[in-house]
Each structure stands twice: as structure tokens, then as C-alpha cells.
Amino acid sequence: MEPIVLKPGDGEALHVAGNDVVIKAGGDRIAGRAAVVDYTAAPGFPGPPRHIHRELTDIFYVLEGTLTFRVGDETIEAPAGSFVLVPPGTAHTFSNPSEAPARFLGIVSPAGFEQYFRDLAAALGDGPLDPAVAQQIASRYDIEPAPEV
């Protein structure tokens, strides 16, 4: 594993259903231990359907704006500076209901989830999010729909 130094804006830039995702470090660069993405959620982004990961730990650090998280049964308003860690098996989602973009650093462990964003970008590009296509892709990356509560 080699050191990684990226300047602002550097990384693998993807545009997914109106959101900007920059992969800062994928599993190929961090020996499969983690992946790091800089994610800008568009204003009004409804977020992914509530879901769980069986193996993946999902970490969010809000850099700009405010995101709304649903973690378990709790709804959390998370302004810049907020940290949310979602362990495996915990139902969760996030959204940006505001009129301004919201940006967060996403860290997942183990790595591999960054490929989900690549696959979504290839399938959807700048078009609207097609839930059926998104679910088919999600099923390959430790994403399961959460049971209804």
C-alpha cells in the first residue's frame, strides 16, 4: 500500500442521478480495508431506500449543508460536523430535503462498495434514478431492503 495524497477536486469523479461522487480511495488503493468517497447530495435528494448491510460498516461525516438520517427508528438532522456510524445489520438511509447541496465524506469498511457507485453511474448516468435498476445493482453490494417498521 502506498501513501495517497489528493488535492481538492482530485479523485475519480462520477455523476449519479443528479449527485456528484468522487472516489478518493478505493479498495484497490487501501488493500481492501476501506473506501472513501466525497459525496455531494443534490438539493431535494430523497436518498436511497432504507436498507441494511450484513458485513459493511457505513460511516458518514457531514462536510457542508445538513443531511437527514434515519438510523434504526431514529430520525436525525445532521448539520456540517456531524458524524454517523452505522454498524452492520442496522437499517438506515439518508436524504437531503433542503434547497442547498449537502456534502459528506463517506467511508465504508471493508472496501468494494465504491464499485456500486461506478455501476450506478454507468447504468443511470445523469438520468433519473430508476428504482428497479438501482435495486438490481444494489443486490450485488451487500445492500438489502430493510424490513418495514
N, CA, C and O of each residue as an XYZ file, in Angstrom:
596
protein
N       0.849     -1.170      0.000
C       0.000      0.000      0.000
C       0.899      1.239      0.000
O       1.872      1.316      0.750
N       0.558      2.196     -0.845
C       1.329      3.438     -0.977
C       0.545      4.593     -0.358
O      -0.682      4.532     -0.282
N       1.233      5.641      0.084
C       0.521      6.829      0.566
C      -0.345      7.418     -0.555
O      -0.021      7.297     -1.736
N      -1.433      8.045     -0.165
C      -2.328      8.707     -1.122
C      -2.443     10.166     -0.704
O      -2.797     10.466      0.436
N      -2.146     11.061     -1.624
C      -2.316     12.486     -1.380
C      -3.100     13.051     -2.554
O      -2.643     13.007     -3.696
N      -4.275     13.580     -2.268
C      -5.120     14.170     -3.298
C      -5.446     15.603     -2.916
O      -5.701     15.902     -1.749
N      -5.438     16.466     -3.882
C      -5.805     17.869     -3.670
C      -7.320     17.995     -3.858
O      -7.950     17.078     -4.384
N      -7.908     19.112     -3.440
C      -9.346     19.296     -3.640
C      -9.729     19.063     -5.102
O      -9.085     19.569     -6.021
N     -10.781     18.296     -5.287
C     -11.262     18.006     -6.637
C     -10.623     16.784     -7.268
O     -11.130     16.275     -8.267
N      -9.518     16.299     -6.709
C      -8.864     15.111     -7.256
C      -9.630     13.856     -6.876
O     -10.310     13.821     -5.851
N      -9.520     12.844     -7.693
C     -10.168     11.567     -7.454
C     -10.966     11.164     -8.686
O     -10.984     11.874     -9.692
N     -11.610     10.038     -8.596
C     -12.426      9.519     -9.698
C     -13.831     10.110     -9.588
O     -14.610      9.709     -8.723
N     -14.153     11.059    -10.461
C     -15.430     11.781    -10.389
C     -16.519     11.035    -11.150
O     -16.332     10.627    -12.296
N     -17.660     10.867    -10.489
C     -18.830     10.224    -11.078
C     -20.044     11.116    -10.857
O     -20.131     11.837     -9.863
N     -20.970     11.054    -11.791
C     -22.236     11.773    -11.630
C     -23.332     10.718    -11.633
O     -23.503      9.989    -12.611
N     -24.074     10.641    -10.534
C     -25.062      9.579    -10.363
C     -26.409     10.186    -10.005
O     -26.599     10.679     -8.893
N     -27.345     10.150    -10.947
C     -28.723     10.594    -10.702
C     -28.774     11.963    -10.030
O     -29.520     12.161     -9.070
N     -27.985     12.901    -10.531
C     -28.013     14.261    -10.014
C     -27.055     14.536     -8.867
O     -26.957     15.674     -8.408
N     -26.354     13.526     -8.401
C     -25.404     13.684     -7.298
C     -23.978     13.518     -7.813
O     -23.734     12.808     -8.788
N     -23.050     14.181     -7.145
C     -21.633     14.066     -7.502
C     -20.920     13.197     -6.477
O     -21.011     13.436     -5.273
N     -20.213     12.192     -6.963
C     -19.464     11.278     -6.112
C     -18.022     11.264     -6.617
O     -17.770     11.005     -7.794
N     -17.086     11.542     -5.723
C     -15.670     11.475     -6.071
C     -15.040     10.384     -5.212
O     -14.969     10.504     -3.989
N     -14.588      9.327     -5.861
C     -13.919      8.258     -5.134
C     -12.499      8.725     -4.835
O     -11.685      8.913     -5.740
N     -12.222      8.907     -3.555
C     -10.906      9.378     -3.122
C      -9.934      8.222     -2.979
O      -8.755      8.343     -3.312
N     -10.436      7.100     -2.481
C      -9.584      5.918     -2.326
C     -10.472      4.692     -2.356
O     -11.389      4.555     -1.546
N     -10.198      3.811     -3.284
C     -10.937      2.559     -3.362
C     -10.138      1.434     -2.742
O      -8.983      1.605     -2.355
N     -10.765      0.300     -2.656
C     -10.134     -0.860     -2.054
C      -8.842     -1.263     -2.716
O      -7.954     -1.818     -2.070
N      -8.728     -0.985     -4.016
C      -7.505     -1.322     -4.733
C      -6.315     -0.512     -4.225
O      -5.170     -0.944     -4.365
N      -6.572      0.661     -3.635
C      -5.501      1.524     -3.125
C      -5.261      1.340     -1.630
O      -4.220      1.743     -1.112
N      -6.237      0.724     -0.928
C      -6.135      0.595      0.530
C      -6.197     -0.883      0.934
O      -6.698     -1.220      2.006
N      -5.692     -1.741      0.082
C      -5.602     -3.176      0.376
C      -6.938     -3.772      0.819
O      -6.973     -4.674      1.657
N      -8.046     -3.261      0.249
C      -9.359     -3.821      0.530
C      -9.933     -3.470      1.888
O     -11.021     -3.934      2.232
N      -9.233     -2.667      2.664
C      -9.675     -2.379      4.030
C     -10.829     -1.400      4.104
O     -11.684     -1.518      4.981
N     -10.868     -0.431      3.194
C     -11.892      0.614      3.244
C     -11.972      1.295      1.894
O     -11.140      1.073      1.015
N     -12.989      2.126      1.746
C     -13.102      3.016      0.591
C     -13.594      4.353      1.107
O     -14.339      4.417      2.085
N     -13.171      5.427      0.439
C     -13.531      6.774      0.862
C     -14.094      7.520     -0.338
O     -13.477      7.559     -1.403
N     -15.289      8.120     -0.155
C     -15.898      8.917     -1.212
C     -16.282     10.289     -0.671
O     -16.660     10.437      0.491
N     -16.175     11.276     -1.534
C     -16.633     12.630     -1.262
C     -17.940     12.752     -2.049
O     -17.924     12.749     -3.280
N     -19.057     12.858     -1.353
C     -20.390     12.744     -1.952
C     -21.138     14.057     -1.780
O     -21.275     14.551     -0.661
N     -21.622     14.626     -2.880
C     -22.463     15.817     -2.809
C     -23.871     15.431     -3.224
O     -24.128     15.095     -4.380
N     -24.779     15.486     -2.254
C     -26.189     15.157     -2.499
C     -26.902     16.411     -2.984
O     -26.840     17.462     -2.346
N     -27.571     16.287     -4.106
C     -28.276     17.410     -4.711
C     -29.417     17.883     -3.810
O     -29.934     17.113     -3.001
N     -29.808     19.153     -3.952
C     -30.967     19.636     -3.202
C     -32.198     18.768     -3.499
O     -32.464     18.420     -4.650
N     -32.933     18.429     -2.453
C     -34.137     17.619     -2.619
C     -33.879     16.144     -2.846
O     -34.826     15.402     -3.108
N     -32.632     15.683     -2.757
C     -32.317     14.265     -2.987
C     -33.032     13.408     -1.946
O     -32.816     13.582     -0.747
N     -33.893     12.473     -2.401
C     -34.670     11.676     -1.447
C     -33.850     10.580     -0.770
O     -34.291     10.001      0.222
N     -32.675     10.294     -1.293
C     -31.822      9.268     -0.709
C     -32.203      7.877     -1.157
O     -33.218      7.678     -1.824
N     -31.378      6.913     -0.782
C     -31.679      5.524     -1.138
C     -32.810      4.997     -0.245
O     -33.066      5.546      0.827
N     -33.478      3.941     -0.689
C     -34.461      3.315      0.198
C     -33.766      2.834      1.481
O     -32.581      2.499      1.467
N     -34.504      2.806      2.566
C     -33.953      2.307      3.830
C     -33.428      0.894      3.597
O     -34.097      0.064      2.982
N     -32.225      0.635      4.094
C     -31.567     -0.634      3.790
C     -30.648     -1.048      4.932
O     -30.412     -0.296      5.878
N     -30.134     -2.278      4.812
C     -29.138     -2.771      5.756
C     -27.965     -3.357      4.974
O     -28.088     -3.734      3.808
N     -26.839     -3.418      5.652
C     -25.656     -4.115      5.146
C     -25.364     -5.235      6.136
O     -25.404     -5.012      7.346
N     -25.075     -6.411      5.654
C     -24.753     -7.541      6.539
C     -23.305     -7.486      7.030
O     -23.016     -7.863      8.165
N     -22.396     -7.015      6.170
C     -20.969     -7.012      6.507
C     -20.367     -5.610      6.579
O     -19.376     -5.397      7.277
N     -20.944     -4.681      5.882
C     -20.361     -3.351      5.687
C     -20.654     -2.420      6.859
O     -21.781     -2.363      7.351
N     -19.631     -1.693      7.301
C     -19.817     -0.580      8.230
C     -19.837      0.680      7.382
O     -18.945      0.900      6.563
N     -20.860      1.513      7.581
C     -21.087      2.728      6.793
C     -20.837      3.926      7.703
O     -21.460      4.050      8.757
N     -19.926      4.807      7.297
C     -19.564      5.969      8.108
C     -19.789      7.228      7.276
O     -19.394      7.295      6.112
N     -20.428      8.223      7.888
C     -20.727      9.498      7.236
C     -20.168     10.631      8.097
O     -20.364     10.649      9.312
N     -19.474     11.573      7.462
C     -19.049     12.793      8.141
C     -19.525     13.957      7.278
O     -19.038     14.148      6.163
N     -20.473     14.732      7.792
C     -21.087     15.818      7.019
C     -20.116     16.992      6.945
O     -19.672     17.514      7.968
N     -19.795     17.394      5.722
C     -18.851     18.489      5.483
C     -19.549     19.827      5.258
O     -19.090     20.861      5.744
N     -20.652     19.805      4.525
C     -21.379     21.040      4.189
C     -22.869     20.744      4.145
O     -23.280     19.651      3.755
N     -23.675     21.716      4.545
C     -25.122     21.547      4.499
C     -25.614     20.689      5.649
O     -24.918     20.490      6.645
N     -26.835     20.185      5.488
C     -27.463     19.339      6.501
C     -28.106     18.146      5.816
O     -28.842     18.301      4.841
N     -27.830     16.965      6.325
C     -28.472     15.745      5.850
C     -29.459     15.269      6.903
O     -29.311     15.560      8.090
N     -30.457     14.542      6.456
C     -31.379     13.887      7.363
C     -31.098     12.396      7.294
O     -31.122     11.805      6.214
N     -30.831     11.787      8.442
C     -30.571     10.353      8.532
C     -31.725      9.676      9.244
O     -32.326     10.238     10.158
N     -32.020      8.481      8.821
C     -32.884      7.601      9.590
C     -32.018      6.390      9.913
O     -31.628      5.636      9.021
N     -31.723      6.214     11.188
C     -30.880      5.122     11.658
C     -31.696      4.346     12.683
O     -32.055      4.871     13.737
N     -31.986      3.083     12.357
C     -32.904      2.332     13.196
C     -34.257      3.014     13.152
O     -34.800      3.243     12.072
N     -34.806      3.341     14.307
C     -36.099      4.033     14.383
C     -35.946      5.527     14.597
O     -36.942      6.237     14.741
N     -34.712      6.015     14.619
C     -34.451      7.414     14.936
C     -34.204      8.239     13.668
O     -33.507      7.796     12.755
N     -34.784      9.439     13.625
C     -34.526     10.389     12.548
C     -33.631     11.485     13.122
O     -33.920     12.047     14.178
N     -32.544     11.780     12.412
C     -31.510     12.688     12.909
C     -31.237     13.760     11.869
O     -30.977     13.446     10.707
N     -31.294     15.020     12.274
C     -30.849     16.122     11.430
C     -29.351     16.276     11.689
O     -28.940     16.467     12.833
N     -28.538     16.195     10.644
C     -27.091     16.180     10.799
C     -26.458     17.347     10.037
O     -26.212     17.240      8.836
N     -26.192     18.464     10.730
C     -25.520     19.588     10.078
C     -24.027     19.320      9.905
O     -23.507     18.323     10.405
N     -23.349     20.208      9.200
C     -21.903     20.077      8.993
C     -21.211     19.832     10.328
O     -21.515     20.477     11.332
N     -20.277     18.889     10.319
C     -19.560     18.500     11.518
C     -20.139     17.266     12.183
O     -19.541     16.727     13.114
N     -21.302     16.806     11.717
C     -21.922     15.609     12.297
C     -21.241     14.349     11.800
O     -20.763     14.286     10.668
N     -21.205     13.346     12.667
C     -20.595     12.045     12.391
C     -21.639     10.977     12.665
O     -22.259     10.964     13.728
N     -21.833     10.081     11.704
C     -22.798      8.988     11.860
C     -22.096      7.695     11.452
O     -21.587      7.587     10.337
N     -22.069      6.713     12.357
C     -21.506      5.400     12.065
C     -22.650      4.401     12.149
O     -23.341      4.317     13.164
N     -22.845      3.641     11.068
C     -23.920      2.657     11.001
C     -23.280      1.268     10.940
O     -22.683      0.901      9.928
N     -23.406      0.491     12.035
C     -22.812     -0.847     12.028
C     -23.615     -1.821     11.170
O     -24.781     -1.564     10.868
N     -23.008     -2.924     10.781
C     -23.730     -3.933     10.003
C     -25.029     -4.342     10.711
O     -25.089     -4.428     11.938
N     -26.063     -4.590      9.900
C     -27.338     -5.055     10.421
C     -28.284     -3.958     10.873
O     -29.400     -4.251     11.301
N     -27.864     -2.696     10.790
C     -28.697     -1.577     11.232
C     -29.386     -0.931     10.025
O     -28.725     -0.518      9.073
N     -30.703     -0.851     10.074
C     -31.456     -0.218      8.987
C     -31.154      1.279      8.977
O     -31.116      1.927     10.023
N     -30.939      1.814      7.774
C     -30.613      3.239      7.671
C     -30.859      3.773      6.266
O     -30.996      3.022      5.300
N     -30.910      5.085      6.192
C     -30.918      5.820      4.932
C     -30.532      7.261      5.249
O     -30.408      7.642      6.412
N     -30.347      8.046      4.209
C     -30.092      9.477      4.371
C     -30.773     10.199      3.229
O     -31.082      9.599      2.200
N     -31.007     11.496      3.413
C     -31.595     12.308      2.351
C     -31.128     13.747      2.526
O     -30.575     14.123      3.560
N     -31.366     14.537      1.489
C     -31.097     15.967      1.555
C     -32.378     16.698      1.163
O     -32.538     17.066     -0.001
N     -33.293     16.916      2.109
C     -34.546     17.581      1.775
C     -34.409     19.092      1.609
O     -35.381     19.755      1.248
N     -33.234     19.647      1.862
C     -33.055     21.102      1.798
C     -32.968     21.599      0.354
O     -32.961     20.816     -0.596
N     -32.904     22.903      0.225
C     -32.804     23.538     -1.091
C     -31.360     23.815     -1.488
O     -31.109     24.462     -2.505
N     -30.410     23.331     -0.695
C     -28.987     23.526     -0.980
C     -28.306     22.166     -1.025
O     -28.767     21.227     -0.375
N     -27.217     22.041     -1.778
C     -26.477     20.778     -1.772
C     -25.965     20.461     -0.363
O     -25.757     21.362      0.450
N     -25.772     19.199     -0.093
C     -25.162     18.747      1.164
C     -24.033     17.798      0.795
O     -24.192     16.923     -0.056
N     -22.899     17.982      1.443
C     -21.710     17.209      1.089
C     -21.218     16.433      2.305
O     -21.161     16.956      3.418
N     -20.866     15.175      2.064
C     -20.328     14.373      3.155
C     -19.181     13.506      2.671
O     -19.049     13.206      1.484
N     -18.365     13.118      3.625
C     -17.317     12.148      3.374
C     -17.890     10.806      3.801
O     -18.333     10.645      4.938
N     -17.880      9.846      2.886
C     -18.376      8.514      3.183
C     -17.210      7.541      3.243
O     -16.378      7.485      2.338
N     -17.168      6.779      4.326
C     -16.125      5.772      4.493
C     -16.827      4.445      4.725
O     -17.701      4.340      5.586
N     -16.450      3.449      3.970
C     -17.030      2.120      4.149
C     -15.914      1.124      4.391
O     -14.816      1.235      3.844
N     -16.231      0.147      5.230
C     -15.269     -0.908      5.511
C     -16.036     -2.216      5.643
O     -17.029     -2.279      6.368
N     -15.591     -3.257      4.953
C     -14.446     -3.298      4.047
C     -14.760     -2.590      2.729
O     -15.883     -2.146      2.492
N     -13.753     -2.499      1.894
C     -13.880     -1.854      0.587
C     -14.718     -2.708     -0.354
O     -15.097     -3.834     -0.030
N     -14.995     -2.150     -1.516
C     -15.755     -2.837     -2.555
C     -17.016     -2.075     -2.908
O     -17.488     -2.128     -4.044
N     -17.565     -1.360     -1.923
C     -18.803     -0.621     -2.131
C     -18.634      0.514     -3.140
O     -19.609      0.945     -3.754
N     -17.404      0.999     -3.314
C     -17.172      2.071     -4.282
C     -17.570      1.644     -5.699
O     -17.931      2.480     -6.527
N     -17.500      0.342     -5.968
C     -17.900     -0.160     -7.288
C     -19.398      0.026     -7.526
O     -19.832      0.164     -8.669
N     -20.179      0.031     -6.464
C     -21.618      0.304     -6.556
C     -21.851      1.648     -7.250
O     -22.700      1.747     -8.135
N     -21.103      2.679     -6.855
C     -21.260      3.993     -7.465
C     -20.847      3.977     -8.939
O     -21.489      4.619     -9.771
N     -19.798      3.259     -9.253
C     -19.376      3.140    -10.659
C     -20.470      2.470    -11.485
O     -20.787      2.919    -12.587
N     -21.044      1.395    -10.951
C     -22.093      0.672    -11.671
C     -23.357      1.522    -11.830
O     -23.988      1.515    -12.887
N     -23.721      2.255    -10.770
C     -24.884      3.150    -10.877
C     -24.641      4.231    -11.927
O     -25.518      4.515    -12.743
N     -23.466      4.827    -11.906
C     -23.144      5.879    -12.878
C     -23.212      5.339    -14.295
O     -23.724      6.010    -15.191
N     -22.702      4.135    -14.507
C     -22.734      3.539    -15.845
C     -24.163      3.244    -16.286
O     -24.498      3.418    -17.458
N     -25.004      2.798    -15.358
C     -26.373      2.410    -15.704
C     -27.316      3.610    -15.811
O     -28.208      3.625    -16.660
N     -27.123      4.610    -14.956
C     -28.085      5.714    -14.878
C     -27.545      7.028    -15.407
O     -28.308      7.857    -15.903
N     -26.242      7.227    -15.308
C     -25.666      8.489    -15.733
C     -26.343      9.653    -15.050
O     -26.521      9.649    -13.832
N     -26.720     10.644    -15.825
C     -27.347     11.842    -15.288
C     -28.864     11.724    -15.280
O     -29.562     12.656    -14.880
N     -29.370     10.584    -15.722
C     -30.817     10.405    -15.789
C     -31.425     10.219    -14.415
O     -30.713     10.170    -13.413
N     -32.733     10.115    -14.371
C     -33.412      9.917    -13.087
C     -33.097      8.534    -12.519
O     -32.767      7.600    -13.249
N     -33.205      8.436    -11.232
C     -32.952      7.177    -10.553
C     -34.091      6.214    -10.856
O     -35.243      6.491    -10.521
N     -33.784      5.104    -11.476
C     -34.752      4.046    -11.738
C     -34.644      3.049    -10.597
O     -33.647      2.332    -10.508
N     -35.655      2.980     -9.707
C     -35.549      2.117     -8.530
C     -35.274      0.651     -8.865
O     -34.544     -0.013     -8.130
N     -35.835      0.138     -9.946
C     -35.622     -1.269    -10.299
C     -34.161     -1.514    -10.679
O     -33.569     -2.511    -10.267
N     -33.587     -0.612    -11.458
C     -32.180     -0.741    -11.855
C     -31.287     -0.581    -10.631
O     -30.343     -1.347    -10.442
N     -31.582      0.406     -9.807
C     -30.782      0.649     -8.611
C     -30.821     -0.567     -7.680
O     -29.790     -0.953     -7.130
N     -31.995     -1.172     -7.498
C     -32.104     -2.338     -6.614
C     -31.342     -3.532     -7.178
O     -30.716     -4.278     -6.424
N     -31.388     -3.719     -8.482
C     -30.660     -4.833     -9.090
C     -29.158     -4.663     -8.860
O     -28.462     -5.627     -8.541
N     -28.667     -3.448     -9.023
C     -27.243     -3.185     -8.793
C     -26.927     -3.312     -7.305
O     -25.914     -3.907     -6.935
N     -27.781     -2.762     -6.456
C     -27.555     -2.792     -5.008
C     -27.418     -4.217     -4.483
O     -26.645     -4.474     -3.560
N     -28.169     -5.138     -5.072
C     -28.151     -6.522     -4.580
C     -26.768     -7.169     -4.702
O     -26.503     -8.185     -4.059
N     -25.894     -6.591     -5.515
C     -24.536     -7.126     -5.678
C     -23.547     -6.569     -4.654
O     -22.399     -7.011     -4.592
N     -23.997     -5.587     -3.842
C     -23.065     -4.865     -2.972
C     -23.516     -4.812     -1.511
O     -23.439     -3.760     -0.876
N     -23.979     -5.925     -0.983
C     -24.319     -6.003      0.440
C     -25.349     -4.942      0.829
O     -25.251     -4.334      1.895
N     -26.331     -4.726     -0.037
C     -27.416     -3.801      0.266
C     -28.715     -4.591      0.179
O     -29.068     -5.117     -0.876
N     -29.419     -4.666      1.301
C     -30.704     -5.365      1.338
C     -31.773     -4.387      1.783
O     -31.517     -3.560      2.659
N     -32.962     -4.456      1.207
C     -34.047     -3.600      1.710
C     -34.285     -3.885      3.189
O     -34.263     -5.038      3.620
N     -34.510     -2.839      3.952
C     -34.778     -3.001      5.385
C     -36.229     -3.422      5.568
O     -37.104     -2.997      4.814
N     -36.481     -4.256      6.571
C     -37.874     -4.626      6.860
C     -38.653     -3.362      7.265
O     -38.106     -2.447      7.880
N     -39.915     -3.341      6.912
C     -40.767     -2.195      7.282
C     -40.997     -2.200      8.783
O     -41.075     -3.258      9.408
N     -41.104     -1.013      9.353
C     -41.404     -0.889     10.791
C     -42.747     -0.264     11.012
O     -43.163     -0.083     12.156
